[in-house]
Amino acid sequence: MVKYNQSAILTIIAAHILAGCTPSPAPEHEDVRPVRTLIAGRTLGSVGANYSGEIRARYESQLGFRTGGKIVARLVEVGSHVKRGQPLLQLDPSQEMLMVNAASADTDAARSRVAQSRVDVQRAEQLLAKNFASQAELDHQHLALDQAEAQLRSALARQQMNANLRGFTTLVADRDGVVSAINAEAGSVVAAGQPVAIVDADGEREVTISIPESRVDELRKAKSLQISVWAHPGKLWNGTLRELAPATDSVTRTYSARITIEQPDPVLLRLGMTASVFAPDVEGSGAIRLPLTAIADHDGERQVWIVDPKTKRVVRRSVQLGAAQNDSVLVVAGLAAGETVVTAGVHQLHANQQVKLADSTPSPASGSAK
C-alpha cells in the first residue's frame, strides 16, 4: 500500500515538472503596417486648371484684293516684317488701265458737251434780248446745260472709281506687323475679297485656348492667370481673360478663349509658340490638396485615414471633396492643416491599427491658412 502511494506521488511530481517545462503560449502579435503619409497643408486656390494653347497676335489682318484679277508679283515672303502701306502682292493692271482710259475719254466728252451747252445758252440769251428767240427756247438750252453738267459729274465719278480700281491692284499692309501666311502665288487668279495674305500686328500678344464646358465658370472666376511657354520653362507671364466665345465649337464642343499677355517680351514670345495657361486660384479660397490615393469610399462616404502622432494608430475620418484634376483633389471640409494623412494602402487598414510611418511629406503647394 505504501509502495503504491510512493509511485503515485512520484508520478504526480513528474507531471508537475513536465508541465513546468512546457512553454506558455506566445501572446498574439499585432500587424504593424508600413504606410506612406502626407502632412496636410492649406494652399491658396485649388488643384488649378491648366490649358494648352498657342501664342497669337491681338490683331490679325486677313487681307485680300478689292478687285479680281491675276497675280503677277509676290513682293514679300512669309515671316517678313512689313510696315503700314508696304506692297505685298501685285495684280495685272492692264484691265484696270483700259477702264481708266475709257473713263477719261467719257469725262472729256462730257466736258465738251458742257462747254457747248454753255455757248448755246449765251446765244439764246442774246437772241432773246433782240426778240429773235423765245423764252421757251432759252429754257430748253438751260435744261440741256443742266443735263450736260450732270453727265460730267457722273463721268468724273466713274473716272475716280476706275482710278481707285487701278490702285486696288496692289495689295498693301494695313498695319506694322509680320506676314504669317500667303495663300496665293504669282499666276493665280483671285476674286475680289478673297483672303490671300495674313499680317499679324506688332504689339499685343495673346494665348488662344479651348475650355471644356465644365470649367467655363472656373475660368471666369479666376483671379489671376499665369502663362508659360515650352521654350522658356522657367519664365512666367501674367495674363487676363479678354474674350470667351458664347458658344462651343461645332467639332471640339469646347469654348474658345483668348488670354491677353501682360507686358509680352517680343524676343522670347514668338508667334505660334505652344503656351500653357494656369489658373491657380479657381476655387477662390484656401483648401487642402491630397492625392487621390488617400481617399477611400466607405458606406457611400469619402473618407481618409488620420494617424495619431502619439500612438501611431489610424482613425477613419469623413471629408468633403472639391474640384479634382489629374491625380489631386481638394478637401474643403473635414480635415485640418498639420494632420498626418495616409496616402497609400488605405484599403488595407482597419480602425485603430498601428502603422509604421515612412517619411511624411508636406501637402503640395502647402502654406499657412488665411
MIDO-280538 format. One record per residue (C-alpha): residue number from 1; x, y, z. Coordinates in nm, 4 decimals, padded with zeros to 6 digits. Each point is the difference from the previous one (the first is absolute). Layout:
REM residues N
<site num="NUM" u="X" v="Y" w="Z"/>
...
REM end
This chain:
REM residues 370
<site num="1" u="00.0000" v="00.0000" w="00.0000"/>
<site num="2" u="00.2811" v="00.2305" w="00.0927"/>
<site num="3" u="00.1889" v="-00.0865" w="-00.3153"/>
<site num="4" u="-00.3020" v="00.0845" w="-00.2095"/>
<site num="5" u="-00.0295" v="00.3400" w="00.1650"/>
<site num="6" u="00.3626" v="00.0773" w="-00.0657"/>
<site num="7" u="-00.0419" v="-00.0870" w="-00.3692"/>
<site num="8" u="-00.3040" v="00.2185" w="-00.0262"/>
<site num="9" u="00.1822" v="00.2855" w="00.1695"/>
<site num="10" u="00.2966" v="-00.0335" w="-00.2364"/>
<site num="11" u="-00.2331" v="-00.0013" w="-00.2988"/>
<site num="12" u="-00.1701" v="00.3159" w="00.1152"/>
<site num="13" u="00.3351" v="00.1728" w="00.0639"/>
<site num="14" u="00.1273" v="-00.0980" w="-00.3473"/>
<site num="15" u="-00.3158" v="00.1328" w="-00.1633"/>
<site num="16" u="00.0437" v="00.3327" w="00.1769"/>
<site num="17" u="00.3629" v="00.0170" w="-00.1067"/>
<site num="18" u="-00.0934" v="-00.0674" w="-00.3637"/>
<site num="19" u="-00.2773" v="00.2532" w="00.0169"/>
<site num="20" u="00.2437" v="00.2598" w="00.1254"/>
<site num="21" u="00.2338" v="-00.0691" w="-00.2877"/>
<site num="22" u="-00.2715" v="00.0414" w="-00.2671"/>
<site num="23" u="00.0226" v="00.3558" w="-00.1530"/>
<site num="24" u="-00.2992" v="00.2261" w="00.0524"/>
<site num="25" u="-00.1896" v="00.1109" w="-00.3154"/>
<site num="26" u="00.1542" v="00.3143" w="-00.1618"/>
<site num="27" u="-00.2095" v="00.3165" w="00.0097"/>
<site num="28" u="-00.1740" v="00.0902" w="-00.3284"/>
<site num="29" u="00.2232" v="00.2271" w="-00.2208"/>
<site num="30" u="-00.1646" v="00.3199" w="-00.1355"/>
<site num="31" u="00.0595" v="00.0706" w="-00.3669"/>
<site num="32" u="00.1743" v="00.3386" w="-00.0316"/>
<site num="33" u="-00.0481" v="00.1118" w="-00.3567"/>
<site num="34" u="00.2410" v="00.2448" w="-00.1634"/>
<site num="35" u="-00.1809" v="00.2837" w="-00.1754"/>
<site num="36" u="00.0776" v="00.3118" w="-00.1967"/>
<site num="37" u="-00.1302" v="00.3189" w="00.1500"/>
<site num="38" u="-00.0368" v="00.3666" w="-00.0774"/>
<site num="39" u="-00.0238" v="00.2994" w="00.2302"/>
<site num="40" u="-00.3091" v="00.1921" w="-00.1065"/>
<site num="41" u="00.0555" v="00.3661" w="-00.0748"/>
<site num="42" u="-00.2175" v="00.2743" w="-00.1431"/>
<site num="43" u="00.0641" v="00.1497" w="-00.3391"/>
<site num="44" u="-00.1332" v="00.3245" w="-00.1428"/>
<site num="45" u="-00.2275" v="-00.1026" w="-00.2811"/>
<site num="46" u="-00.0592" v="-00.3515" w="-00.1162"/>
<site num="47" u="00.1464" v="-00.2808" w="-00.2013"/>
<site num="48" u="00.0097" v="00.2590" w="-00.2754"/>
<site num="49" u="-00.1118" v="-00.0110" w="-00.3606"/>
<site num="50" u="00.2611" v="-00.0331" w="-00.2728"/>
<site num="51" u="-00.0786" v="00.0610" w="-00.3678"/>
<site num="52" u="00.2231" v="-00.0331" w="-00.3052"/>
<site num="53" u="-00.0158" v="00.2578" w="-00.2745"/>
<site num="54" u="00.1860" v="00.1971" w="-00.2623"/>
<site num="55" u="00.1506" v="00.3480" w="00.0065"/>
<site num="56" u="-00.1662" v="00.2274" w="-00.2541"/>
<site num="57" u="-00.0166" v="00.3700" w="-00.0751"/>
<site num="58" u="-00.2777" v="00.2137" w="00.1448"/>
<site num="59" u="-00.0822" v="00.1280" w="-00.3504"/>
<site num="60" u="00.0166" v="-00.2293" w="-00.3030"/>
<site num="61" u="-00.0809" v="00.1584" w="-00.3367"/>
<site num="62" u="-00.1239" v="-00.2317" w="-00.2758"/>
<site num="63" u="00.0718" v="00.2039" w="-00.3102"/>
<site num="64" u="-00.1487" v="-00.0384" w="-00.3460"/>
<site num="65" u="-00.0153" v="00.2001" w="-00.3223"/>
<site num="66" u="-00.2993" v="00.2300" w="-00.0433"/>
<site num="67" u="-00.0153" v="-00.1004" w="-00.3646"/>
<site num="68" u="00.0484" v="-00.3290" w="-00.1802"/>
<site num="69" u="00.2794" v="-00.0906" w="-00.2363"/>
<site num="70" u="00.3202" v="-00.1958" w="-00.0563"/>
<site num="71" u="00.2895" v="00.0329" w="00.2430"/>
<site num="72" u="00.3179" v="00.0979" w="-00.1837"/>
<site num="73" u="00.2377" v="00.0670" w="00.2906"/>
<site num="74" u="00.0511" v="-00.1152" w="00.3588"/>
<site num="75" u="00.2019" v="00.2676" w="00.1761"/>
<site num="76" u="00.0484" v="-00.1489" w="00.3519"/>
<site num="77" u="00.0550" v="-00.3394" w="00.1595"/>
<site num="78" u="-00.1582" v="-00.1677" w="00.3002"/>
<site num="79" u="00.1747" v="00.1277" w="00.3130"/>
<site num="80" u="00.0887" v="00.3357" w="-00.1537"/>
<site num="81" u="-00.0468" v="00.3033" w="00.2228"/>
<site num="82" u="-00.1986" v="00.2645" w="-00.1873"/>
<site num="83" u="-00.0971" v="00.3609" w="00.0602"/>
<site num="84" u="-00.3405" v="00.1578" w="-00.0445"/>
<site num="85" u="-00.0599" v="00.0702" w="-00.3707"/>
<site num="86" u="00.2753" v="-00.2344" w="-00.1221"/>
<site num="87" u="-00.0963" v="-00.1936" w="-00.3200"/>
<site num="88" u="-00.0512" v="-00.3742" w="00.0458"/>
<site num="89" u="-00.1354" v="-00.1339" w="-00.3323"/>
<site num="90" u="-00.0748" v="00.1476" w="-00.3420"/>
<site num="91" u="-00.2786" v="-00.0748" w="-00.2485"/>
<site num="92" u="00.0229" v="00.0417" w="-00.3767"/>
<site num="93" u="-00.1166" v="00.3638" w="-00.0454"/>
<site num="94" u="-00.0646" v="-00.0106" w="-00.3765"/>
<site num="95" u="-00.3769" v="-00.0464" w="00.0308"/>
<site num="96" u="-00.0284" v="00.2819" w="00.2530"/>
<site num="97" u="00.2138" v="00.2274" w="-00.2194"/>
<site num="98" u="-00.2421" v="-00.0494" w="-00.2897"/>
<site num="99" u="-00.2915" v="00.0854" w="00.2276"/>
<site num="100" u="00.1791" v="00.3149" w="00.1189"/>
<site num="101" u="00.0684" v="00.1077" w="-00.3597"/>
<site num="102" u="-00.3632" v="-00.0592" w="-00.0974"/>
<site num="103" u="-00.1213" v="00.2003" w="00.2982"/>
<site num="104" u="00.2398" v="00.2832" w="-00.0866"/>
<site num="105" u="-00.1365" v="00.0119" w="-00.3550"/>
<site num="106" u="-00.3578" v="00.0105" w="00.1310"/>
<site num="107" u="00.0964" v="00.2855" w="00.2299"/>
<site num="108" u="00.1562" v="00.2002" w="-00.2831"/>
<site num="109" u="-00.3125" v="-00.0500" w="-00.2130"/>
<site num="110" u="-00.2260" v="00.1103" w="00.2866"/>
<site num="111" u="00.2159" v="00.3046" w="00.0579"/>
<site num="112" u="-00.0319" v="00.0961" w="-00.3686"/>
<site num="113" u="-00.3801" v="-00.0349" w="00.0138"/>
<site num="114" u="-00.0091" v="00.2312" w="00.3011"/>
<site num="115" u="00.2076" v="00.2599" w="-00.1827"/>
<site num="116" u="-00.2255" v="-00.0189" w="-00.3084"/>
<site num="117" u="-00.3148" v="00.0274" w="00.2158"/>
<site num="118" u="00.1329" v="00.3140" w="00.1665"/>
<site num="119" u="00.0637" v="00.1574" w="-00.3417"/>
<site num="120" u="-00.3537" v="-00.0926" w="-00.1072"/>
<site num="121" u="-00.1450" v="00.1634" w="00.3110"/>
<site num="122" u="00.1931" v="00.3224" w="-00.0624"/>
<site num="123" u="-00.1156" v="00.0100" w="-00.3633"/>
<site num="124" u="-00.3615" v="-00.0566" w="00.1017"/>
<site num="125" u="00.0195" v="00.2823" w="00.2540"/>
<site num="126" u="00.1367" v="00.2409" w="-00.2652"/>
<site num="127" u="-00.2723" v="-00.0951" w="-00.2500"/>
<site num="128" u="-00.2686" v="00.0376" w="00.2659"/>
<site num="129" u="00.1261" v="00.3502" w="00.0798"/>
<site num="130" u="-00.0512" v="00.0918" w="-00.3689"/>
<site num="131" u="-00.3350" v="-00.1815" w="-00.0137"/>
<site num="132" u="00.1435" v="-00.2503" w="-00.2484"/>
<site num="133" u="-00.0613" v="-00.2946" w="00.2388"/>
<site num="134" u="-00.2711" v="-00.0990" w="00.2439"/>
<site num="135" u="00.0212" v="-00.0618" w="00.3737"/>
<site num="136" u="-00.0852" v="-00.3633" w="-00.0595"/>
<site num="137" u="00.3099" v="-00.0439" w="-00.2148"/>
<site num="138" u="00.2175" v="00.1534" w="00.2719"/>
<site num="139" u="-00.1527" v="-00.2286" w="00.2601"/>
<site num="140" u="00.0729" v="-00.2974" w="-00.2237"/>
<site num="141" u="00.3688" v="00.1017" w="-00.0238"/>
<site num="142" u="00.0220" v="00.0362" w="00.3793"/>
<site num="143" u="-00.1412" v="-00.3525" w="00.0369"/>
<site num="144" u="00.2540" v="-00.1336" w="-00.2474"/>
<site num="145" u="00.2794" v="00.1680" w="00.1988"/>
<site num="146" u="-00.1212" v="-00.1533" w="00.3267"/>
<site num="147" u="-00.0067" v="-00.3430" w="-00.1603"/>
<site num="148" u="00.3501" v="00.0425" w="-00.1411"/>
<site num="149" u="00.1368" v="00.1065" w="00.3376"/>
<site num="150" u="-00.1645" v="-00.3027" w="00.1680"/>
<site num="151" u="00.1551" v="-00.2301" w="-00.2586"/>
<site num="152" u="00.3392" v="00.1598" w="00.0655"/>
<site num="153" u="-00.0304" v="-00.0655" w="00.3746"/>
<site num="154" u="-00.0946" v="-00.3610" w="-00.0703"/>
<site num="155" u="00.2948" v="-00.0410" w="-00.2368"/>
<site num="156" u="00.2390" v="00.1488" w="00.2597"/>
<site num="157" u="-00.1329" v="-00.2426" w="00.2642"/>
<site num="158" u="00.0502" v="-00.2995" w="-00.2299"/>
<site num="159" u="00.3482" v="00.1221" w="-00.0813"/>
<site num="160" u="00.0830" v="00.0175" w="00.3714"/>
<site num="161" u="-00.1460" v="-00.3442" w="00.0602"/>
<site num="162" u="00.2108" v="-00.1523" w="-00.2749"/>
<site num="163" u="00.3063" v="00.1834" w="00.1272"/>
<site num="164" u="-00.0667" v="-00.1560" w="00.3414"/>
<site num="165" u="-00.0306" v="-00.3433" w="-00.1590"/>
<site num="166" u="00.3366" v="00.0616" w="-00.1610"/>
<site num="167" u="00.1418" v="00.0620" w="00.3465"/>
<site num="168" u="-00.1722" v="-00.3088" w="00.1378"/>
<site num="169" u="00.2189" v="-00.2215" w="-00.2181"/>
<site num="170" u="00.2752" v="00.0432" w="00.2616"/>
<site num="171" u="-00.0649" v="-00.1691" w="00.3356"/>
<site num="172" u="00.1608" v="00.1949" w="00.2849"/>
<site num="173" u="00.0406" v="-00.0661" w="00.3733"/>
<site num="174" u="-00.2527" v="00.1832" w="00.2150"/>
<site num="175" u="00.2255" v="00.0041" w="00.3097"/>
<site num="176" u="00.3535" v="-00.0732" w="00.1173"/>
<site num="177" u="00.0457" v="-00.3702" w="00.0607"/>
<site num="178" u="00.1207" v="-00.3389" w="-00.1208"/>
<site num="179" u="-00.1301" v="-00.1867" w="-00.3043"/>
<site num="180" u="-00.1209" v="-00.3298" w="00.1475"/>
<site num="181" u="-00.1572" v="-00.1520" w="-00.3115"/>
<site num="182" u="-00.0291" v="00.0504" w="-00.3766"/>
<site num="183" u="-00.2697" v="-00.2070" w="-00.1676"/>
<site num="184" u="00.0665" v="00.0811" w="-00.3667"/>
<site num="185" u="00.2959" v="00.0003" w="-00.2341"/>
<site num="186" u="00.0905" v="00.1913" w="-00.3147"/>
<site num="187" u="-00.2210" v="-00.1235" w="-00.2814"/>
<site num="188" u="-00.3017" v="-00.0690" w="00.2192"/>
<site num="189" u="-00.3313" v="00.1589" w="-00.0918"/>
<site num="190" u="-00.1818" v="00.1345" w="00.3052"/>
<site num="191" u="-00.3413" v="00.1498" w="00.0569"/>
<site num="192" u="-00.0742" v="00.3292" w="00.1687"/>
<site num="193" u="00.0065" v="-00.0393" w="00.3781"/>
<site num="194" u="00.1685" v="-00.3412" w="-00.0031"/>
<site num="195" u="00.2513" v="-00.0169" w="00.2927"/>
<site num="196" u="00.3493" v="-00.0464" w="-00.1416"/>
<site num="197" u="00.2252" v="00.1209" w="00.2843"/>
<site num="198" u="-00.0039" v="00.0257" w="00.3802"/>
<site num="199" u="00.1924" v="00.2644" w="00.1923"/>
<site num="200" u="00.0400" v="-00.0356" w="00.3774"/>
<site num="201" u="00.0312" v="00.3448" w="00.1537"/>
<site num="202" u="00.2878" v="00.0965" w="00.2252"/>
<site num="203" u="-00.0685" v="00.0707" w="00.3666"/>
<site num="204" u="-00.2550" v="-00.1948" w="00.2026"/>
<site num="205" u="00.0257" v="-00.3771" w="00.0240"/>
<site num="206" u="-00.2632" v="-00.2504" w="00.1114"/>
<site num="207" u="-00.0369" v="-00.3715" w="00.0690"/>
<site num="208" u="-00.2939" v="-00.1788" w="-00.1624"/>
<site num="209" u="-00.1295" v="-00.2959" w="00.2014"/>
<site num="210" u="-00.2998" v="-00.2342" w="-00.0039"/>
<site num="211" u="-00.2101" v="-00.0405" w="00.3152"/>
<site num="212" u="-00.2250" v="-00.2989" w="00.0777"/>
<site num="213" u="-00.3498" v="00.0995" w="00.0984"/>
<site num="214" u="00.0473" v="-00.1326" w="00.3542"/>
<site num="215" u="00.2745" v="00.2559" w="00.0725"/>
<site num="216" u="-00.1320" v="00.3162" w="-00.1622"/>
<site num="217" u="-00.1196" v="00.1488" w="00.3303"/>
<site num="218" u="00.3341" v="-00.0803" w="00.1645"/>
<site num="219" u="00.1865" v="00.1942" w="-00.2658"/>
<site num="220" u="-00.2358" v="00.2970" w="00.0357"/>
<site num="221" u="00.0537" v="00.0055" w="00.3784"/>
<site num="222" u="00.3779" v="-00.0409" w="-00.0153"/>
<site num="223" u="00.1657" v="00.2942" w="00.1751"/>
<site num="224" u="00.3318" v="-00.0461" w="-00.1752"/>
<site num="225" u="00.1380" v="-00.1891" w="-00.2978"/>
<site num="226" u="00.3578" v="-00.1098" w="-00.0550"/>
<site num="227" u="00.1462" v="-00.0645" w="-00.3445"/>
<site num="228" u="00.3061" v="-00.2058" w="-00.0837"/>
<site num="229" u="00.1538" v="-00.1304" w="-00.3230"/>
<site num="230" u="00.1860" v="-00.3214" w="-00.0685"/>
<site num="231" u="00.2976" v="00.1844" w="-00.1429"/>
<site num="232" u="00.0587" v="00.1898" w="00.3279"/>
<site num="233" u="-00.1241" v="-00.2269" w="00.2839"/>
<site num="234" u="00.1319" v="00.2214" w="00.2789"/>
<site num="235" u="-00.1739" v="00.3157" w="-00.1167"/>
<site num="236" u="-00.3549" v="00.1048" w="00.0926"/>
<site num="237" u="-00.2252" v="00.2793" w="-00.1255"/>
<site num="238" u="-00.3235" v="00.1298" w="00.1481"/>
<site num="239" u="-00.3134" v="-00.0093" w="-00.2125"/>
<site num="240" u="-00.3612" v="00.1138" w="-00.0009"/>
<site num="241" u="-00.3051" v="-00.1510" w="-00.1653"/>
<site num="242" u="-00.0972" v="00.2298" w="-00.2887"/>
<site num="243" u="-00.2439" v="-00.2034" w="-00.2041"/>
<site num="244" u="-00.2110" v="-00.3105" w="00.0555"/>
<site num="245" u="-00.2103" v="-00.1417" w="-00.2822"/>
<site num="246" u="-00.3743" v="-00.0075" w="00.0723"/>
<site num="247" u="-00.0446" v="-00.3411" w="-00.1680"/>
<site num="248" u="00.2018" v="-00.3192" w="-00.0395"/>
<site num="249" u="00.1915" v="-00.1056" w="-00.3054"/>
<site num="250" u="-00.2094" v="-00.2304" w="-00.2181"/>
<site num="251" u="00.2803" v="-00.2597" w="-00.0179"/>
<site num="252" u="00.1823" v="00.0081" w="00.3348"/>
<site num="253" u="-00.3011" v="00.1099" w="00.2102"/>
<site num="254" u="00.2260" v="00.2330" w="00.1977"/>
<site num="255" u="-00.0095" v="00.3758" w="00.0572"/>
<site num="256" u="00.2739" v="00.2090" w="-00.1580"/>
<site num="257" u="00.1671" v="00.2565" w="00.2256"/>
<site num="258" u="00.2695" v="00.2638" w="-00.0467"/>
<site num="259" u="00.2362" v="00.0876" w="00.2835"/>
<site num="260" u="00.1855" v="00.3311" w="-00.0317"/>
<site num="261" u="00.3669" v="-00.0165" w="00.1046"/>
<site num="262" u="00.1001" v="00.2926" w="00.2187"/>
<site num="263" u="00.3302" v="00.1617" w="-00.1034"/>
<site num="264" u="00.0958" v="-00.2600" w="-00.2643"/>
<site num="265" u="00.3653" v="-00.0360" w="-00.0939"/>
<site num="266" u="00.0188" v="00.0107" w="-00.3825"/>
<site num="267" u="00.3334" v="-00.1833" w="00.0065"/>
<site num="268" u="-00.1068" v="-00.2916" w="00.2216"/>
<site num="269" u="-00.3625" v="-00.0271" w="-00.1094"/>
<site num="270" u="-00.0145" v="-00.0868" w="-00.3679"/>
<site num="271" u="-00.3167" v="-00.0541" w="-00.1978"/>
<site num="272" u="-00.1158" v="-00.3610" w="-00.0117"/>
<site num="273" u="00.1815" v="-00.1120" w="00.3163"/>
<site num="274" u="-00.1755" v="-00.2604" w="00.2142"/>
<site num="275" u="-00.1070" v="00.1606" w="00.3261"/>
<site num="276" u="-00.1702" v="-00.1147" w="00.3201"/>
<site num="277" u="-00.2522" v="00.2053" w="00.1948"/>
<site num="278" u="-00.0293" v="-00.0865" w="00.3694"/>
<site num="279" u="-00.2817" v="00.1239" w="00.2235"/>
<site num="280" u="00.1385" v="-00.0577" w="00.3526"/>
<site num="281" u="-00.2942" v="00.1288" w="00.2019"/>
<site num="282" u="-00.3150" v="-00.1157" w="-00.1749"/>
<site num="283" u="-00.1546" v="-00.0979" w="00.3350"/>
<site num="284" u="00.0471" v="00.3442" w="00.1474"/>
<site num="285" u="00.0754" v="-00.1192" w="00.3552"/>
<site num="286" u="00.2497" v="-00.2032" w="00.2004"/>
<site num="287" u="-00.0260" v="-00.3765" w="-00.0265"/>
<site num="288" u="00.2039" v="-00.3136" w="00.0685"/>
<site num="289" u="00.1300" v="-00.1979" w="-00.2922"/>
<site num="290" u="00.0423" v="-00.3773" w="00.0226"/>
<site num="291" u="00.0898" v="-00.2713" w="-00.2493"/>
<site num="292" u="-00.2926" v="-00.2097" w="-00.1156"/>
<site num="293" u="00.1633" v="-00.3081" w="00.1538"/>
<site num="294" u="-00.0730" v="00.1411" w="00.3464"/>
<site num="295" u="-00.3769" v="-00.0099" w="-00.0519"/>
<site num="296" u="-00.2003" v="-00.3099" w="00.0950"/>
<site num="297" u="-00.3691" v="-00.0659" w="-00.0654"/>
<site num="298" u="-00.1757" v="-00.1483" w="00.3042"/>
<site num="299" u="-00.3779" v="-00.0392" w="00.0165"/>
<site num="300" u="-00.0467" v="00.2658" w="-00.2663"/>
<site num="301" u="00.2201" v="00.2554" w="00.1808"/>
<site num="302" u="00.3385" v="00.1359" w="-00.0991"/>
<site num="303" u="00.2436" v="-00.0667" w="00.2829"/>
<site num="304" u="00.3691" v="00.0224" w="00.0851"/>
<site num="305" u="00.2187" v="-00.1701" w="00.2624"/>
<site num="306" u="00.1492" v="00.2350" w="00.2602"/>
<site num="307" u="00.3091" v="-00.1118" w="00.1942"/>
<site num="308" u="00.0171" v="00.0850" w="00.3712"/>
<site num="309" u="00.3519" v="00.1410" w="00.0454"/>
<site num="310" u="00.0282" v="-00.1427" w="00.3556"/>
<site num="311" u="-00.1363" v="-00.3539" w="-00.0354"/>
<site num="312" u="00.0760" v="-00.0447" w="-00.3728"/>
<site num="313" u="-00.3489" v="-00.1433" w="-00.0442"/>
<site num="314" u="-00.2437" v="00.0935" w="-00.2770"/>
<site num="315" u="-00.3475" v="00.1475" w="00.0265"/>
<site num="316" u="-00.2564" v="00.0218" w="-00.2779"/>
<site num="317" u="-00.1214" v="00.3535" w="-00.0862"/>
<site num="318" u="-00.2775" v="00.1096" w="-00.2384"/>
<site num="319" u="00.0896" v="00.2931" w="-00.2259"/>
<site num="320" u="-00.1679" v="00.2228" w="-00.2569"/>
<site num="321" u="00.1749" v="00.0206" w="-00.3367"/>
<site num="322" u="00.0244" v="00.2848" w="-00.2479"/>
<site num="323" u="00.1411" v="00.0205" w="-00.3514"/>
<site num="324" u="00.2334" v="-00.2663" w="-00.1359"/>
<site num="325" u="00.2628" v="00.0052" w="-00.2704"/>
<site num="326" u="00.2326" v="-00.2746" w="-00.1173"/>
<site num="327" u="00.1146" v="-00.1797" w="00.3204"/>
<site num="328" u="-00.0943" v="00.2685" w="00.2551"/>
<site num="329" u="-00.3196" v="00.0983" w="00.1771"/>
<site num="330" u="-00.1022" v="00.2801" w="00.2348"/>
<site num="331" u="-00.1285" v="-00.0692" w="00.3501"/>
<site num="332" u="-00.2214" v="00.2932" w="00.0926"/>
<site num="333" u="-00.1335" v="-00.1319" w="00.3325"/>
<site num="334" u="00.0779" v="-00.2673" w="00.2602"/>
<site num="335" u="00.3777" v="00.0376" w="00.0104"/>
<site num="336" u="00.2278" v="00.2449" w="00.1797"/>
<site num="337" u="00.3418" v="00.1232" w="-00.1050"/>
<site num="338" u="00.2833" v="-00.1849" w="00.1713"/>
<site num="339" u="-00.1753" v="-00.3356" w="00.0314"/>
<site num="340" u="00.1782" v="-00.3106" w="-00.1300"/>
<site num="341" u="-00.1961" v="-00.1777" w="-00.2732"/>
<site num="342" u="00.0681" v="-00.3458" w="-00.1419"/>
<site num="343" u="00.0506" v="00.0267" w="-00.3776"/>
<site num="344" u="00.0650" v="-00.3638" w="-00.1016"/>
<site num="345" u="-00.1553" v="-00.3302" w="00.1072"/>
<site num="346" u="-00.3179" v="00.1542" w="00.1390"/>
<site num="347" u="-00.2118" v="-00.3026" w="-00.1013"/>
<site num="348" u="00.2106" v="-00.2385" w="00.2129"/>
<site num="349" u="-00.0402" v="00.1814" w="00.3329"/>
<site num="350" u="-00.2483" v="-00.0438" w="00.2796"/>
<site num="351" u="-00.0999" v="00.2271" w="00.2852"/>
<site num="352" u="00.2586" v="00.0493" w="00.2782"/>
<site num="353" u="00.2647" v="-00.1924" w="-00.1921"/>
<site num="354" u="00.3576" v="00.0845" w="00.0862"/>
<site num="355" u="00.2098" v="00.1144" w="-00.2933"/>
<site num="356" u="00.3622" v="00.0731" w="-00.0736"/>
<site num="357" u="00.0499" v="00.3377" w="-00.1649"/>
<site num="358" u="00.2231" v="00.0547" w="-00.2954"/>
<site num="359" u="00.1403" v="00.3481" w="-00.0453"/>
<site num="360" u="-00.2962" v="00.2388" w="00.0114"/>
<site num="361" u="-00.0055" v="00.2645" w="-00.2677"/>
<site num="362" u="-00.1832" v="00.3313" w="00.0088"/>
<site num="363" u="-00.3094" v="00.0515" w="-00.2117"/>
<site num="364" u="00.0767" v="00.1344" w="-00.3521"/>
<site num="365" u="00.0137" v="00.3803" w="-00.0145"/>
<site num="366" u="-00.0763" v="00.0109" w="00.3705"/>
<site num="367" u="00.0060" v="00.3185" w="00.1953"/>
<site num="368" u="-00.1521" v="00.1628" w="00.3008"/>
<site num="369" u="-00.3732" v="00.0294" w="00.0023"/>
<site num="370" u="-00.1461" v="00.3455" w="-00.0289"/>
REM end
